[in-house]
């Protein structure tokens, strides 16, 4: 690309020489508009580079239209919304697992009883409670009980490594741990009280007071994968969850209803599992819990979808691809499915082409969103045309969500320009930005920031995602990569390569040099570690 500025008879001519294989006519037109915009600013007396902006009127209009995703005004708690569903649909199935089910009134009674037990133990408002379950009725009952008692829950999987369990418990300093009798012995070294909920049979007659549960109260603390280094606890508030539900309710693509059957396949310590959990419980729908022993059995999962007439589920891409592969046999009828959401890593759209052809009413969605912005913030409806390619965008903001692409100074960038994605809130957007990181004020301050929005001409609350993207002129976000050395492996777990290096060096000592790299492998990434011995000059990987 070469740009020429020529003076002819007192006129200034701007011209471009470029390779059409690298730039389109639209790219050049945008560069021309930006350069003319900058020149006009300089001619008007703006001489400081830091005060120049690159947003033309057309760019401002595109960004404005991109974020014209709808207005949401909701201020409520998970507890209040759930109680309203109990009143509307008391006899409707709330939970299904195997041959058992619980109605909304039964789930309400069980969770209230457990909440009363917690209150009788003098659980302070807002004090974390660790949940230690495999997927079960007790898991959901405990989630609701903790919220009704005015506290927040911290999910931990029973098969987690002991050092991770110990770190999370130490970091969040819980009032107690709720588990079941099957896993109680695993927690002998935990210093706080441990209660097996399936053995509690005396529930005190105390009054539950929901007035102290506010929209800004923390509902749960989700810790990052913690594969290396120390995981961060993200504090998600009631208002974040309720606002997401309001968004889903108003979104033409995502819309859920009382008649839905949501299948929960993801592990509940993965924040995206909340999509199925809360979409069901806060819409009065049914939640199908897939047992641990069936989680890795594609044929069993397809049988469950067919048998229980599942209408929607959020899965990682490799699961959707497994469903597409297994469905080729023609042994299962998946016509009840309306929505399959995918996220955590890139979805290969060509792999779901047969599903879209066989089930024309099925919506396959590519969803994106960090834990810090409450489960997901963008959505791309995969079309048959998309399924013929190997690339798909992360789409547009969901109803009421707001996004922008910024530079290193957090200044808005024009379309077709690579930059860092931020999620922000304004007066009429959904409130989806979490409270921050537990016990990490410096990291909270660095990632949860205030940003000047030139379109609104005001400062807005924002979260810096760390993802490099660009906004296309079609109004969709194209994901490019990360601005750090964090990679996603094994279905969406975030791993920092520098933390891998530190951990290995702490184990091996200073006699070795370590070099971790991440490479693509079967729709995900794997980490290969090269270790070089300084003493014997022997290399291995």
Secondary structure by P-SEA (a helix, b strand, c coil): cbbbbbbcccbbbbbbbbbcccccaaaaaaaaaaaaaaaaaaaaccccccccccccaaaaaaaaaaaccbbbbbbbcaaaaaaaaaaacccccccccccccccaaaaaaaaaaaaaaaaaacccccbbbbbbccccaaaaaaaaaaaaacbbbbbbbccccaaaaaaaaaaacccbbbbcccccccccccccccccccccccccbbbbbccccccccccccccccccccbbbbbbbcaaaaaaaaaaaaacccccccccbbbbbcccccccccaaaaaaaaaacbbbbbbcccccccaaaaaaaaaaaccccccccaaaaaaaaaaacccccccccccbbbbcccccccccaaaaaaacccbbbbbcccccccccccbbbbccaaaaacccccccccccccccccccccccccccccbbbbbbbccccccccccccccccaaaaaacbbbbbbccccbbbbbbbccbbbbbccccbbbbbbbcccccccccbbbbbaaaaaaaaaaaacccbbbbbbbbbcccbbbbbbbbbbcccccccc
